């Protein structure tokens, strides 16, 4: 029932008395940020644009931007991503579909990565690291946070003290002033 700071102070005190031994482990966790949560539900902008283009086979840039319902930045990012994967071609102000049917239905590495979050950064496979690199610079899709995990272990002295059968401490057990009787 104690807050983290109070608990850590108490553990530090017990460790200084050699009653417990603490160890700290740091982990980097990759999780979804605001846009990542949205994109996991609705699909990445490039997925939504690819679906639109696959239905039309060829569409003007202006029509694609309106019909995709993407923001200007999302539309530009989606265009760039699809062009870099050779799924579309842009010429004369039109977007032309280059992808085969199986390429359209197959989920990208980035989409597969978003579905598996949260994950420990140290546990990433090679293709997941590639997807992480692609997504980390995009606006609010993923976030990398550091967590500290504190482990506590009783020392031999701690076990001896525990074996003495210490009852729950109440205010009556504390001496706040020295009296003549003491």
N, C-alpha and C positions, 0 to 999 in steps of 0.2 A: 503493500500500500504506500510505499515511499516513491517520491519523484526520483528521476535518474541522478540528479546532482547529489541529493542526500544519500542515496544508495552508494554512489561512487566514493563519497567522503567516508562513509562508514567502512566500506571495504578497504580503503586506504589506511584507515586507523587500525583495523584488524590485521592488515598486512604488516604495518610497522611493529606490531606486537608479535609477529610471526605466528599468528593463529590461522590465517588463510594465505593462500598464494594465488595471485591473480595473473592472468595473461590476456593480452589484447590482440585481436586479429582484425585487420582492416580488409574490407572487400569493396570492389568497385561494382556497382549494380547499374545495369542499363535498363531503363524503363521507358514507357510511353510518356511523351509530353502532351500538351493540349491537342495539337494537330494530329499527333500519332494516334490518340484515342479516336478522333473523328475519322481518320483515314482507315483505321482497322475496321470500323463499322461500314463506312461508305466506299472504301477503296481508295488507293492512292490516286492523285490527279492523273498520272499517266495511264492508269488502268481505265479510268472513266473516259479519257479522251480516246484511247485505243478502241474501246467498245463503240463509241460514237462513230469513229472513222471506219471501223469494220462493218458497221451497218450501211454506211453511205458509199464506201469504196473510194470516193473522192469528194472532198468538201472544201469550200473556200475558208481561208483563215478566219475571216470575220464571222461567218456562219458557225464555224467550229467553236469559236470563243463564246458566242452567245448561247448556243445549244448545249454546250458542255456544262454550263452553270458554274464554271471555275472562276476564281478571281484572276486578275491580270497576271500576278506573280505565279499562281498555280499553273495557269495556262502556259506561261513561258517555260516553267520548270518541266511540265509534262511534255511539251514539244521537244525540249533539249534531251530529255531522258529517252523518249521514243526514237529520236533521230540517232542518238548514240548507240542504240541497240539495233539499228537498221530495221525497225518495224514500220517506219513511215518515211516518206520522202516529201520535201516541200519544194515546189517549183511553181513559178508564175502565180504566186498568191494562193495556191491550192495545196491541200494535204492529200497525198496519195498513199494508199495502203500498200505496204510491202510485205507484211507478215503473212505467214501461212496460218491455216486454221488452228493447228496444234500450238503455235506460238501465241495465239490470241488467248486460248483457253488456259494455257500453262501459267501458273503463278510465278512471278519474278522472285529472285533471291530476296529482294527488299520486302516483298509482301510476306514471304515465308518467315523472315526474320521478325517482322512486327507481330506476327501471330504467336511467336514463342516468348515474347517479353512478358515479365521481367526475367533477366538472366544475369549471371555473374560474368563479368568481363573476362576473367581468367579461363572460363569454360568454353569460350567461343571457338568454333571450328573455323577452318580457313575461309569457307564461303560465307560464314556469318560475319567474319572480320571484314570481308569485302563489302557486304551489305551495310555493316556499321559505318564504314568509311564513306559510303555513298550517302547515307542518311544523316550523319552527324552535322554536316554543314547546312542542311536544309532547315528552314525555320520551324522550330518547336515541334519536331516530329519525335525525337528521342532525347532523353536526358541521362547524363551519367552522374551518379551520386556515390559518395563514399560512406560506407557504414562501418561502425566500429562495434565489434562483438567482444564483450568482456566475459571471460570464463573464470570461475572461482573454484578452488580446491582447498579442502581442509588439510592443514599440516598435521604432523603427529601431535604437536601441542594442542591444536584445535580439537583433535579427536579425543585427547585426554580430558580436556575441559568439558566437552560435550558428554563424555561418559560420567562425569560427576553428577549429572542429573540437574542441571540448572533449570529451575522453574521460570515461568514467565515473569519477567521483571516488572515490578510496579513501582510507583513513586515511594512506597513505604520502604523499599530496599535501599534507597539512596540516603546518604548522610550529607546534608547541606551545611550544617554548622557543628563545630565541636562543642560538646557540652561537658560539664564536670563529670557526669556519669560515664561518659565515653573514656 
